Amino acid sequence: MKRVLITGAAGFLGSHLCDRFIAEGYHVIGMDNLITGDMRNIQHLFKLEHFEFYHHDVSKFVFVPGDLDYILHFASPASPIDYLKIPIQTLKVGSLGTHNLLGLAKAKKARMLIASTSEVYGDPLVHPQTEDYWGNVNPVGPRGVYDEAKRFQEAITMAYHTFHKLETRIVRIFNTYGPRMRLNDGRVLPTFIGQAMRNEPLTAFGDGSQTRSFCYVSDLVDGIYKLLLSDYALPVNIGNPAEITINEFGEEILKLTASTQKIIHTPLPKDDPKQRKPDITLARKLLGWEPKVSRAEGLKITLDYFKSLSPEELAKSAPRFA
C-alpha cells in the first residue's frame, strides 16, 4: 500500500484530498497545526485503519516514520483575513515549511506536490492567465506575504528538482469552493452565502465589476490527483475558466437563497485582483482534465452544507477581503 503525507490535512482542500487518497487505496498521514484547520473536517477518518494524524507545524523539523511515496504540501493560510492576521507564519510555512518537506521528500525518495496559487499572478496584466505569465505582484503590499511565500515555494521546489533531481509537481490553484469552507474565512463565496442566510445585504468590493472563476472542490482534487501521477514538473493551472463578475455572482447567490436583500459596495482593498481566469489549455492537453461540475450544481451542494451548520456557526461573520 502506497503511503502519502498530506500537510494542511484538516483544512478545506487538505481534508478533501485525504478523502480522495483514502478512496484510492492509499495509507494517508495527515499533518496540521490547526491554526486555520478544523478537526471536524477529518473526524470521520480517524476510525479508519489507513489514516493517521500528526498535530505539527511544518515550519519546524518534520519527521515521519516509515516509507513515503508522495508528499502533498497544502499547509498554509489561504484567505487574506487569515494571512493578514498571521503574516509571519504565512511566510514561514511557504519557505521553512516547504524546505523541511523537500528535505523529507529527498530523504524518503518521495514525489512531492506543492499547492501554489493563482495569486502568483498578482493583479494580472495578462488575461486569461497562462502558466508562462510571470505575474504582477506587489511584494510589500498587504497580500505580498502570501503571494511571495508561494512564489518562493515554487522557486525552491524547482531548485530541488533541478539540483537534487527530486520528483516534484506544482499546481497553481484558482478560486475553489465547496463543503468545509469556513463560513467566516473572508472569501467572497462563504461571505455572500452567510450574509444571504442571515438576511443581510451582500457586500461587494469596488463597483463589483472585478471577476473570479470558481472551481468546485471535487474537480480541483481530481486535477491535483492527475497532476501528481503525471510526469510534468513545471507549474500547471487547475481551475474553472467560467468567469463571472462579483456583481453577477452576488445575484446568483441572492437567487439561490431566495433572499430579497441587495448588493452594496464597499471600497476595493489594496492590490485586490481586478480579474481572474485560468487558461487550462495545458491541463486539458497534459492531464486530460477539465472541470465537470457546473457552478449551479456546486453552489447548491455548498449551500446545503452551510445550511447544516449550527446557528452559532452561522452567526459568525468576518470582514471580506477576497
PETASUL-V246711 format. One record per run of one state. SS is the DSSP state (h for helix, s for strand, l for the rest). FROM is the first residue (numbers start at 1). LEN is the number of residues. If there is no record, write none. Layout:
BEGIN
ss-><SS & SS>
from-><FROM & FROM>
len-><LEN & LEN>
END
This chain:
BEGIN
ss-><l & s & l & h & l & s & l & h & l & h & l & s & l & s & l & h & l & h & l & s & h & s & l & s & l & s & l & h & l & s & l & s & l & h & l & s & l & s & l & s & h & l & s & l & s & h & l & s & l & s & l & h & l & h & l & h & l>
from-><1 & 3 & 8 & 12 & 24 & 27 & 33 & 39 & 42 & 43 & 46 & 51 & 56 & 70 & 74 & 80 & 84 & 87 & 109 & 111 & 118 & 122 & 123 & 129 & 130 & 136 & 137 & 144 & 164 & 168 & 174 & 176 & 178 & 188 & 198 & 202 & 206 & 211 & 214 & 215 & 217 & 229 & 235 & 239 & 243 & 246 & 257 & 263 & 267 & 278 & 279 & 281 & 288 & 295 & 308 & 311 & 316>
len-><2 & 5 & 4 & 12 & 3 & 6 & 6 & 3 & 1 & 3 & 5 & 5 & 14 & 4 & 6 & 4 & 3 & 22 & 2 & 7 & 4 & 1 & 6 & 1 & 6 & 1 & 7 & 20 & 4 & 6 & 2 & 2 & 10 & 10 & 4 & 4 & 5 & 3 & 1 & 2 & 12 & 6 & 4 & 4 & 3 & 11 & 6 & 4 & 11 & 1 & 2 & 7 & 7 & 13 & 3 & 5 & 7>
END
